[in-house]
Amino acid sequence: MGAYILRRLLLIIPTMFGMLVVSFVITQFAPGGPVENYIAQIQGQSVSSSSAIMGNEEGDFAGQNIVQSTTSDGNTSSYRGAQGMRPEIIAQIEKQFGFDKPPLERFFTMVWNYLRFDFGTSYSQGIPVIDLIIQKLPVSITLGLWMTLLAYGISIPLGIAKAVRDGSRFDVSTSTIVIVGYSLPDFVVAVLLIVLFAGGNFLDIFPLRGLVSENWSTLPWWQQILDYFWHIILPITAMALGAFATSTLLIKNSFIDEIRKQYVTVARAKGLTEKRVLYGHVFRNAMLLVIAGFPAAFVGAFFGGSLLIETVFSLDGLGYLGYKSIINRDYAVVFATFYIFSLVGLVLGLISDLMYMWIDPRIDFESRKV
């Protein structure tokens, strides 16, 4: 097992390197950039992807994100909107954002810094990226952790109960709820909850924004806990509904498949109780599929799954940070968040394999080549 863990850890290195290469190359061809965005802010303009792609009436080609514009000194600049700006100012802006070096040198400098977890400074906010991530981390941890616990805490017992009572009235009635939860996107559920319970057209019970109240620090400890849960009930409910539905169907189908196997018939023939058969034999095998999907669900809850929820409920977490960074072409933050989430996903993938062995000792990863 030690050799397998070492191979998997070493495999993380080329995997992460390939991810950084692909993402870095894509950003080099993306319309606009931090330098062009900063020039537009200086001149009171707004740069968007659409304007960068469409071009202008003076002969830009579709898909071209730069133009050669003449400055006041007769020189040319490769940035849109740089007319009238002196070349030394543009050079200073390029140096400020690190774009005065060749792309290959910038890439390997970034890789070396990332190996030391040095993510640089945010282009748009001017503070270290690691500090910015730490500031936003509590919101994403809250959403991801509670959503995962709630979704699996409900779906596991419900999925088992549906599998045992397959085809019964209980199974049919709960399937209606599961199907509705599966079909509704998270943000639609979030808007519906706001309309119903957060000052919409009906009740005004829960707050609309923030993780805690403004006077949270002045409250007694027990009121701080209540205030915290009061704020996260709606966003966690919106996120967990879809995940809970998916996990329930997965667990039910997995248990049904295991219950129909020969070893279950043999165990029952030996006189074992139904509870012993279900939780002593079926449970370990049926949960393997759930464990296999846990890393993707966990990382998705921290980033992709929480993006729209953070936006709807005005929660400033990592998902919303990544979205704003892409819009603002803040490559330092974009690469850092991508690097962290990719690394966490790969490590969780290794942990899920180790959990396989803990649940089912018959699995032997030591004989695998990868």
C-alpha positions in Angstrom: 0.0 0.0 0.0 2.9 2.4 0.7 4.2 2.0 -2.8 0.8 2.7 -4.3 0.4 5.8 -2.2 3.8 7.0 -3.3 3.0 6.4 -7.0 -0.3 8.3 -6.7 1.5 11.2 -4.9 4.1 11.4 -7.6 1.4 11.2 -10.3 0.0 14.5 -8.9 3.0 16.4 -10.2 2.6 15.8 -13.9 -1.2 16.1 -13.6 -1.0 19.5 -12.0 1.7 20.6 -14.5 -0.5 19.6 -17.4 -3.5 21.5 -15.9 -1.5 24.6 -15.4 -0.1 24.4 -19.0 -3.6 24.1 -20.5 -5.1 26.9 -18.4 -2.1 29.2 -19.0 -2.3 28.7 -22.8 -6.0 29.3 -22.9 -5.7 32.6 -21.1 -3.1 33.8 -23.6 -5.7 33.6 -26.3 -8.6 34.9 -24.3 -10.0 38.3 -25.3 -8.8 41.2 -23.2 -6.4 40.9 -20.3 -5.4 42.6 -17.0 -3.2 45.2 -18.8 -5.9 46.1 -21.2 -8.5 46.2 -18.5 -6.3 48.5 -16.4 -5.8 50.9 -19.3 -9.6 51.0 -19.8 -10.1 51.8 -16.2 -7.6 54.7 -16.4 -9.3 56.1 -19.5 -12.8 55.6 -18.0 -13.8 52.9 -20.4 -15.2 49.5 -19.9 -13.7 46.4 -21.6 -15.8 43.4 -22.1 -15.4 40.2 -23.9 -18.0 41.2 -26.5 -16.2 44.4 -27.4 -12.9 42.6 -27.6 -14.3 39.9 -29.9 -16.4 42.1 -32.2 -13.7 44.6 -33.1 -14.5 48.1 -34.4 -15.2 49.8 -37.7 -11.6 50.6 -38.5 -10.8 47.1 -39.8 -10.5 44.8 -36.7 -11.0 41.1 -37.5 -13.5 39.0 -35.5 -11.7 37.2 -32.7 -8.8 39.7 -32.6 -8.3 41.1 -29.1 -5.6 43.6 -29.8 -5.2 46.6 -32.2 -2.2 48.6 -33.2 -3.0 52.1 -32.1 -0.7 55.1 -32.6 0.4 57.0 -29.4 1.0 60.7 -29.1 4.7 60.0 -29.7 4.2 58.3 -33.0 4.8 54.8 -31.6 2.3 51.9 -31.6 0.7 50.0 -28.8 -0.7 46.5 -28.9 -3.5 47.3 -26.4 -6.9 48.4 -27.3 -7.7 51.9 -25.9 -4.1 52.9 -25.5 -4.4 55.9 -27.9 -2.6 58.9 -26.5 -0.8 57.0 -23.8 3.0 57.3 -23.7 4.9 54.0 -24.3 6.8 54.3 -21.0 3.4 54.3 -19.1 2.3 51.2 -20.9 5.6 49.6 -20.2 5.2 50.4 -16.5 1.8 48.9 -16.5 3.1 45.8 -18.1 5.9 45.5 -15.6 3.4 46.0 -12.7 1.4 43.0 -13.9 4.4 41.0 -14.8 3.7 41.0 -18.6 7.0 42.6 -19.5 8.5 39.1 -19.7 8.0 36.4 -22.4 5.1 34.0 -21.8 7.4 31.0 -21.3 9.4 32.7 -18.6 6.2 33.9 -16.9 4.8 30.4 -16.9 7.8 28.7 -15.3 8.1 31.5 -12.8 4.5 30.9 -11.8 5.1 27.1 -11.5 8.1 27.7 -9.2 6.1 30.1 -7.1 3.1 27.7 -6.9 5.4 24.9 -5.7 6.1 27.1 -2.7 2.4 28.2 -2.4 3.4 31.7 -3.4 0.4 32.9 -5.5 1.5 36.5 -5.9 -0.8 39.6 -5.6 -4.3 40.1 -7.0 -4.3 42.4 -10.0 -7.6 43.9 -9.2 -7.5 44.2 -5.4 -3.8 44.7 -4.8 -3.5 42.3 -1.9 -1.8 38.9 -1.6 -3.9 36.2 -3.3 -3.4 33.8 -0.4 -4.8 36.4 2.0 -7.7 36.9 -0.3 -8.4 33.2 -0.4 -8.2 32.9 3.4 -10.7 35.8 3.7 -13.2 34.0 1.5 -12.6 30.5 2.7 -15.0 30.5 5.8 -18.0 31.1 3.5 -17.1 28.3 1.1 -16.2 25.9 4.0 -19.6 26.6 5.6 -21.5 25.9 2.4 -19.5 22.9 1.3 -19.3 21.2 4.7 -23.0 21.6 5.8 -24.3 20.8 2.3 -22.3 17.6 2.2 -23.3 16.6 5.7 -27.0 17.4 5.1 -27.1 15.7 1.7 -25.5 12.5 2.7 -27.1 12.5 6.2 -30.5 12.4 4.5 -29.8 10.5 1.4 -28.1 7.4 3.0 -30.9 6.4 5.3 -33.5 7.4 2.8 -31.9 5.5 0.0 -31.6 2.4 2.1 -35.2 2.6 3.2 -36.3 3.0 -0.4 -34.2 0.0 -1.5 -35.7 -2.2 1.2 -39.2 -1.1 0.4 -38.7 -1.0 -3.4 -42.1 -0.6 -5.1 -44.0 0.2 -2.0 -46.2 3.3 -1.4 -43.4 4.8 0.7 -40.9 4.3 -2.2 -43.3 5.9 -4.8 -44.3 8.9 -2.6 -40.7 9.7 -1.7 -39.6 9.3 -5.3 -41.8 12.2 -6.2 -39.9 14.5 -3.8 -36.6 13.1 -5.1 -37.5 13.7 -8.8 -38.6 17.3 -8.1 -35.4 18.0 -6.2 -33.3 16.5 -9.0 -35.1 18.4 -11.8 -34.9 21.9 -10.1 -31.5 23.8 -10.5 -30.0 25.1 -7.3 -30.5 28.8 -8.2 -34.1 28.3 -9.0 -34.7 26.7 -5.6 -32.7 29.6 -4.0 -34.9 32.3 -5.7 -38.0 30.3 -4.7 -36.9 30.2 -1.0 -36.2 33.9 -1.1 -39.6 34.7 -2.5 -41.3 32.5 0.1 -39.3 33.0 3.3 -36.9 36.0 2.9 -39.0 39.1 2.4 -40.5 38.2 -1.0 -44.2 38.2 -1.6 -44.9 35.9 1.4 -43.0 35.5 4.7 -40.0 37.5 6.0 -38.4 35.0 8.3 -34.8 34.6 7.2 -32.1 37.2 6.3 -31.3 37.8 2.6 -27.5 38.3 2.7 -24.4 37.6 4.7 -23.2 34.7 6.8 -23.8 36.4 10.2 -25.5 39.6 11.4 -23.6 42.9 11.7 -23.9 42.8 15.5 -22.8 39.2 15.7 -19.6 39.9 17.7 -21.6 41.6 20.4 -24.0 38.6 20.9 -23.7 35.9 23.6 -22.1 32.7 22.3 -25.4 30.8 22.1 -27.0 33.6 20.2 -24.0 33.7 17.8 -24.6 30.0 17.0 -28.4 30.6 16.4 -27.6 33.7 14.3 -25.1 31.7 12.2 -27.6 28.9 11.5 -30.4 31.4 10.9 -28.3 32.9 8.0 -27.3 29.6 6.4 -30.6 27.7 6.4 -31.8 29.0 3.1 -28.5 28.7 1.1 -27.7 25.2 2.5 -31.2 24.0 1.7 -31.0 25.3 -1.9 -27.6 23.5 -2.4 -28.5 20.3 -0.6 -31.8 19.6 -2.4 -30.2 18.6 -5.7 -27.3 16.8 -4.1 -29.6 15.0 -1.8 -31.8 13.8 -4.7 -28.9 12.5 -6.7 -27.3 10.7 -3.8 -30.6 9.1 -2.8 -31.2 7.6 -6.2 -27.6 6.4 -6.4 -27.7 4.7 -3.0 -31.1 3.1 -3.6 -30.0 1.6 -6.9 -26.7 0.4 -5.5 -28.4 -1.3 -2.6 -31.0 -3.0 -4.8 -28.2 -4.3 -7.0 -26.4 -5.7 -4.1 -29.5 -7.2 -2.4 -30.2 -9.3 -5.5 -26.7 -10.9 -5.5 -26.1 -14.5 -4.5 -24.1 -13.8 -1.3 -27.1 -12.1 0.2 -29.3 -15.2 -0.5 -26.6 -17.4 1.2 -26.4 -15.1 4.2 -30.1 -15.3 4.7 -30.0 -19.0 4.3 -27.5 -19.2 7.1 -30.1 -17.7 9.4 -28.7 -14.2 9.7 -31.2 -11.4 10.6 -32.2 -9.0 7.9 -30.5 -6.2 9.8 -27.3 -8.1 10.0 -27.4 -9.0 6.3 -28.2 -5.4 5.3 -25.6 -3.5 7.4 -23.0 -6.3 7.9 -22.7 -7.3 4.2 -24.7 -5.2 1.8 -23.8 -1.8 3.2 -20.1 -2.1 2.7 -20.4 -3.1 -1.0 -23.2 -0.7 -1.8 -21.4 2.3 -0.4 -18.4 1.9 -2.8 -20.1 3.9 -5.5 -21.0 6.7 -3.1 -17.4 6.9 -1.9 -16.2 7.0 -5.5 -18.3 10.1 -6.2 -17.5 11.9 -2.9 -14.3 13.8 -4.0 -16.1 15.3 -7.0 -19.1 16.2 -5.0 -17.0 17.7 -2.2 -14.9 19.9 -4.5 -18.0 20.9 -6.5 -19.7 22.0 -3.4 -16.8 24.2 -2.5 -16.5 25.9 -5.9 -18.9 25.2 -8.8 -22.0 24.3 -6.8 -21.7 27.3 -4.5 -21.1 30.0 -7.2 -24.8 30.8 -8.0 -25.8 30.3 -4.4 -23.2 32.8 -3.2 -24.3 35.3 -5.8 -28.0 34.9 -5.0 -27.6 35.2 -1.2 -24.7 37.8 -1.4 -22.2 35.4 0.2 -18.7 36.4 -0.6 -16.9 33.1 -0.9 -14.4 31.4 -3.2 -17.0 30.6 -5.9 -18.0 34.2 -6.3 -14.3 35.3 -6.0 -13.4 33.0 -8.9 -16.2 34.3 -11.0 -15.3 38.0 -10.4 -11.6 37.2 -11.1 -12.5 35.7 -14.5 -14.6 38.8 -15.4 -11.8 41.2 -14.3 -9.1 39.1 -15.9 -7.4 38.7 -12.5 -5.2 35.8 -13.7 -3.4 35.6 -10.3 -6.5 34.7 -8.5 -7.9 32.5 -11.3 -4.8 30.4 -11.4 -4.5 30.2 -7.7 -8.0 29.0 -7.1 -7.8 26.6 -10.0 -4.5 25.2 -8.6 -5.9 24.8 -5.1 -9.1 23.1 -6.1 -7.3 20.8 -8.5 -4.8 19.8 -5.8 -7.6 19.2 -3.3 -9.5 17.1 -5.8 -6.5 14.9 -6.5 -5.7 14.4 -2.8 -9.4 13.5 -2.1 -9.3 11.0 -5.0 -6.4 9.3 -3.2 -8.3 9.4 0.1 -11.4 7.8 -1.5 -9.2 4.9 -2.8 -7.9 4.3 0.7 -11.5 4.4 2.0 -12.3 1.7 -0.5 -9.8 -0.6 1.2 -11.1 0.3 4.6 -14.7 -0.6 3.6 -13.8 -3.6 1.4 -10.5 -5.3 2.3 -10.8 -7.5 -0.8 -9.7 -4.5 -2.9 -5.9 -4.5 -3.4 -4.4 -1.4 -4.9 -0.9 -2.6 -4.4 -1.1 -4.8 -7.5 -2.1 -1.9 -9.6 0.5 -0.2 -11.8 -0.9 3.3 -11.3 
